Amino acid sequence: MTESPMPVARVSDEVREALERLAPVVALESTIIAHGLPRPGNLRVAGELEDLVRAAGAVPATIAVLDGVPHIGLEKDGLERVANDSSLRKLGFRDLAPASALRASGATTVSATAFLAARAGIRVFATGGLGGVHRQWTTTQDESADLRLLARTRITVVCAGVKSILDVPATLERLETLGVAVLGYRTAQFPGFYLSSSGRPVEWTVRDAGEVAAVMRAQDALGGLDSAVIVANPVPESEQLDPRLHDRVLAEGLAAADRAGVSGQAITPFLLSYLVEHTGGASLEANLAAVRGNVGLGARIAVRWAER
């Protein structure tokens, strides 16, 4: 491992060499490995996602913080630690400085991964779903840190929309206000994470990875404020969660959370766990299908971007 230009981060040799050669690199978050998937299958999925990136001709850079040091690209032992260490925290952007100073270890969320990737010079990041504006925002003021971070970070994020437990229309309005471009990948509808469509339109549709790379180049040529480009890639209809099952279980989960007094940061993990349990694991399978598709597309975009 070698030191990166960032004084507190470490970039793997594979990722460093790729960046020096201007070869394609795709950032991957680690929260899904540490907190989003059951053990021991999470380690297998982590390796599978990295293999998908390599199969498309790009280099994977899974990101995590180990003993206070952000790692941009994990070696085999680091990936195993993230998958198996139950004490790892979940780290957003705001947690990076305390984690670094206190030598804590944790898996990075979308906001932390996007920040660290962009700081290392990585332009493409593939994930599952973004955070967003929570339901009942007018009373709770609960909004994911993902949105503001993406509004000031020049990175292209491939995702399956935002988690369907959130307020999707309000999230799209917020992204517009923050100046974050949203592209629908071969769709005019914003994806619904577990579902192929949230029922909300997107203003721009791209047909292939080359068009996404062209948007990225145009963004750089125009200059202006740094902000992300979101590529909203729907899970295939054949692999989505049954919409009727999704709507029923989500409504039941929201009612259960209300009865239990669950709110704030606790509401998201509560509802995601409720969906997994009460769909018989079908929501987890749809999640994995979305992540695989996003990682593959992210790698193809990175390859076309590297052709500049």
C-alpha positions in Angstrom: 0.0 0.0 0.0 1.2 3.6 -0.7 0.3 6.9 0.7 -2.1 9.0 -1.4 -2.0 12.8 -2.0 -4.4 12.9 0.9 -2.2 13.0 4.0 -4.6 10.8 6.0 -5.6 8.2 3.4 -4.0 5.2 1.8 -4.5 4.1 -1.8 -3.9 0.5 -2.8 -1.1 -0.1 -5.3 -3.6 -1.4 -7.9 -5.8 1.8 -7.6 -2.8 4.1 -7.5 -1.3 2.7 -10.6 -4.6 2.8 -12.4 -5.1 6.5 -11.5 -1.5 7.3 -12.6 -2.2 5.7 -16.0 -5.6 7.4 -16.2 -7.1 3.9 -16.4 -10.8 3.4 -15.5 -11.5 3.1 -11.7 -14.9 2.6 -10.0 -15.4 3.4 -6.3 -17.5 1.0 -4.3 -19.0 1.7 -0.8 -18.4 -0.7 2.1 -21.6 -0.2 4.1 -23.5 -2.7 2.1 -20.8 -5.3 2.9 -20.5 -4.5 6.7 -24.1 -3.6 7.5 -26.4 -4.4 4.5 -25.9 -8.1 3.9 -25.9 -11.1 6.2 -22.7 -13.0 6.9 -21.0 -15.0 5.5 -22.5 -14.3 2.1 -21.5 -10.6 2.3 -17.9 -11.4 1.7 -18.8 -13.4 -1.4 -20.9 -10.5 -2.7 -18.0 -8.1 -2.1 -15.7 -10.2 -4.2 -18.4 -10.6 -6.9 -18.9 -6.8 -7.2 -15.2 -6.3 -7.6 -15.0 -9.0 -10.2 -17.8 -7.3 -12.1 -15.8 -4.1 -12.3 -12.7 -6.0 -13.5 -14.6 -8.0 -16.1 -15.6 -4.7 -17.7 -12.0 -3.5 -17.9 -11.9 -1.2 -14.9 -10.3 -1.3 -11.4 -12.5 -1.6 -8.3 -11.8 0.7 -5.3 -13.8 -0.5 -2.4 -13.5 2.2 0.3 -13.5 1.9 4.1 -11.8 3.4 7.2 -9.6 1.0 9.1 -7.9 2.1 12.4 -8.5 5.7 11.5 -7.1 5.5 8.0 -9.3 5.8 4.9 -8.5 3.1 2.5 -9.1 3.7 -1.2 -9.1 0.1 -2.5 -8.9 -2.9 -0.1 -6.6 -5.8 -0.2 -7.9 -9.3 0.5 -7.4 -9.0 4.3 -9.0 -5.6 4.4 -12.1 -6.8 2.5 -12.3 -9.8 4.9 -12.1 -7.5 7.9 -14.9 -5.3 6.6 -17.1 -8.3 6.0 -16.4 -10.1 9.3 -15.8 -7.5 12.0 -19.1 -6.8 13.6 -17.7 -3.8 15.6 -17.2 -1.7 12.5 -19.2 1.6 12.6 -21.2 3.1 9.8 -19.4 6.3 8.7 -20.8 9.2 6.8 -18.9 12.2 5.7 -19.3 14.0 9.0 -17.8 11.0 10.8 -14.5 10.9 8.9 -12.6 13.5 11.0 -13.5 11.9 14.3 -12.8 8.4 13.0 -9.4 9.5 11.8 -8.5 11.3 15.0 -9.7 8.5 17.3 -8.4 5.7 15.0 -11.8 4.2 14.6 -12.8 1.7 12.0 -15.9 1.8 9.9 -17.7 1.1 6.6 -18.3 4.2 4.5 -21.8 5.3 3.4 -22.6 7.1 0.2 -21.5 10.5 1.5 -18.2 9.3 2.9 -17.4 7.1 -0.1 -18.2 9.9 -2.6 -16.0 12.4 -0.8 -13.0 10.1 -0.4 -13.3 8.8 -3.9 -13.4 12.3 -5.4 -10.5 13.4 -3.2 -8.5 10.5 -4.6 -9.3 11.4 -8.2 -11.9 8.8 -8.9 -14.8 10.1 -11.0 -17.2 7.1 -11.0 -19.0 5.6 -8.0 -21.5 2.7 -8.1 -23.8 2.0 -5.2 -27.3 0.6 -4.5 -29.6 3.5 -3.6 -29.1 7.0 -2.3 -30.4 8.5 0.9 -32.8 11.4 0.5 -35.6 13.3 2.1 -37.5 11.3 4.7 -41.3 11.0 4.9 -42.8 13.6 7.2 -39.9 15.9 6.6 -42.0 18.9 7.4 -42.1 17.8 11.1 -38.9 15.9 11.4 -36.5 17.9 9.1 -34.8 14.5 8.4 -32.7 14.6 5.3 -29.8 12.4 4.3 -26.3 14.0 4.2 -25.9 12.3 0.8 -27.8 15.2 -0.9 -25.7 18.1 0.3 -22.4 16.2 -0.2 -23.3 15.4 -3.8 -24.2 19.0 -4.4 -20.6 20.0 -3.8 -18.7 16.9 -5.1 -17.7 16.3 -8.8 -18.5 12.6 -9.1 -20.8 10.5 -11.2 -22.9 8.2 -9.0 -24.7 5.2 -10.5 -27.6 4.1 -8.4 -31.1 2.6 -8.5 -32.7 5.8 -7.3 -33.3 6.5 -3.7 -34.6 4.0 -1.1 -38.3 3.6 -1.6 -38.9 4.1 2.1 -38.1 7.8 1.6 -40.1 10.6 0.1 -39.1 10.3 -3.5 -40.9 13.4 -5.0 -39.4 15.6 -2.2 -36.0 14.1 -2.8 -36.1 14.8 -6.5 -37.2 18.4 -5.8 -34.3 18.7 -3.3 -31.8 17.5 -5.9 -33.1 20.0 -8.4 -32.7 22.8 -5.8 -29.2 21.7 -5.1 -28.2 21.7 -8.8 -27.5 17.9 -9.0 -28.2 16.5 -12.5 -30.2 13.3 -12.7 -30.0 11.1 -15.8 -32.3 8.2 -16.4 -30.4 5.3 -17.9 -32.6 4.0 -20.7 -35.6 5.2 -18.8 -37.8 8.3 -18.5 -38.9 7.2 -15.1 -36.9 7.6 -11.9 -36.2 4.1 -10.4 -37.7 3.1 -7.1 -34.8 1.2 -5.7 -36.5 -2.2 -5.2 -38.8 -1.3 -8.1 -38.0 -0.4 -11.7 -40.0 2.8 -11.4 -41.0 5.2 -8.7 -43.7 6.7 -10.9 -41.8 10.0 -11.1 -40.3 11.3 -14.3 -36.7 12.3 -15.0 -36.0 15.1 -17.4 -32.9 13.5 -19.1 -32.5 10.0 -20.5 -29.2 8.6 -21.7 -28.9 5.5 -23.9 -25.5 4.1 -23.1 -22.3 4.6 -21.1 -20.8 6.7 -23.8 -23.5 9.3 -23.4 -22.9 9.4 -19.7 -19.2 10.1 -20.3 -20.2 12.8 -22.8 -22.3 14.5 -20.0 -19.3 14.3 -17.7 -17.0 15.9 -20.2 -19.6 18.7 -20.9 -19.9 19.3 -17.1 -16.1 19.8 -16.9 -16.0 22.0 -20.0 -18.7 24.3 -18.6 -16.9 24.7 -15.3 -18.9 26.3 -12.5 -19.7 24.8 -9.1 -18.7 21.2 -8.4 -21.7 18.9 -8.2 -22.5 15.2 -8.9 -24.2 13.6 -11.8 -26.6 10.9 -10.8 -27.2 8.1 -13.2 -30.5 6.4 -12.2 -30.3 2.8 -13.4 -33.5 0.8 -12.8 -33.4 -2.8 -11.6 -34.8 -5.0 -14.4 -38.5 -5.6 -14.1 -37.8 -9.4 -14.0 -35.8 -8.9 -10.9 -37.7 -6.2 -9.1 -39.7 -6.7 -5.9 -43.3 -7.4 -6.7 -44.9 -3.9 -6.5 -48.0 -5.0 -4.7 -46.0 -6.8 -2.1 -43.6 -3.8 -1.8 -46.5 -1.4 -1.2 -48.3 -3.6 1.3 -45.2 -4.4 3.4 -43.9 -0.9 3.3 -47.3 0.5 4.6 -47.3 -2.2 7.3 -43.7 -1.3 8.2 -44.5 2.4 8.5 -47.4 1.6 10.8 -45.2 -0.7 12.9 -42.6 2.0 13.2 -45.2 4.5 14.3 -46.5 2.1 17.0 -43.0 1.4 18.2 -42.1 5.1 18.3 -39.2 4.6 15.9 -38.0 7.8 14.3 -35.0 9.7 13.3 -31.9 7.8 12.2 -33.4 4.6 13.5 -36.3 4.6 11.0 -34.2 3.6 7.9 -32.6 0.4 9.4 -36.0 -0.5 11.0 -37.9 -0.3 7.7 -35.2 -2.1 5.6 -35.1 -4.9 8.1 -38.9 -5.1 8.2 -39.0 -5.3 4.4 -36.4 -8.1 4.3 -38.3 -10.1 7.0 -41.8 -9.6 5.7 -41.0 -10.2 2.0 -39.2 -13.4 2.8 -35.9 -12.0 1.7 -37.3 -10.9 -1.7 -36.4 -7.2 -1.0 -32.8 -8.3 -0.4 -32.6 -10.1 -3.7 -34.0 -7.1 -5.5 -31.4 -4.9 -3.7 -28.6 -7.2 -4.8 -29.9 -7.3 -8.4 -29.9 -3.5 -8.4 -26.3 -3.2 -7.0 -25.0 -5.7 -9.5 -26.5 -3.8 -12.4 -25.2 -0.5 -11.1 -21.7 -1.8 -10.6 -21.6 -3.2 -14.1 -22.9 0.0 -15.6 -20.5 2.1 -13.5 -17.6 0.1 -14.8 -18.7 0.6 -18.4 -19.0 4.4 -17.8 -15.5 4.5 -16.2 -14.1 2.8 -19.3 -15.7 5.3 -21.6 -14.6 8.2 -19.4 -11.0 6.9 -19.5 -11.1 7.2 -23.3 -11.0 11.1 -23.1 
